[in-house]
Amino acid sequence: MSKGPLKCPYCESVFKTEAELSKHIDRIHIGSGLLEGDRTKW
């Protein structure tokens, strides 16, 4: 797990955990989230 705030690569929203960020991307921005393997957009 990463330390510090995590920013959404699409909208700059900030999340505390990778899981929260992944769920946000899945819900809001279509496509696979970070926990599903797409870490290239960090």
C-alpha positions as CSV (number, residue, x, y, z in Angstrom):
1,M,0.0,0.0,0.0
2,S,1.2,3.5,-0.8
3,K,1.7,6.1,1.9
4,G,0.2,9.5,1.8
5,P,-2.7,10.8,-0.3
6,L,-3.5,9.2,-3.6
7,K,-4.7,11.3,-6.5
8,C,-7.1,10.1,-9.1
9,P,-5.3,10.3,-12.5
10,Y,-8.5,11.5,-14.2
11,C,-9.9,14.2,-11.9
12,E,-7.3,14.8,-9.1
13,S,-9.7,13.7,-6.3
14,V,-7.7,12.6,-3.3
15,F,-8.1,9.2,-1.5
16,K,-6.5,7.7,1.6
17,T,-6.2,4.1,0.3
18,E,-5.6,2.3,-3.0
19,A,-8.9,0.5,-2.5
20,E,-10.9,3.8,-2.2
21,L,-9.2,5.1,-5.3
22,S,-9.9,1.9,-7.3
23,K,-13.5,2.0,-6.4
24,H,-13.8,5.6,-7.4
25,I,-12.2,5.0,-10.8
26,D,-14.5,2.0,-11.3
27,R,-17.6,4.0,-10.4
28,I,-16.8,7.3,-11.9
29,H,-14.4,6.9,-14.7
30,I,-15.0,3.5,-16.4
31,G,-12.2,1.0,-17.0
32,S,-10.2,-1.1,-14.5
33,G,-9.2,0.4,-11.2
34,L,-5.7,0.4,-9.8
35,L,-6.2,-2.8,-7.7
36,E,-7.2,-4.6,-10.9
37,G,-3.8,-4.2,-12.3
38,D,-3.7,-0.8,-14.1
39,R,-1.0,1.1,-12.3
40,T,0.3,2.9,-15.4
41,K,-1.8,6.0,-14.8
42,W,-0.3,7.0,-11.5
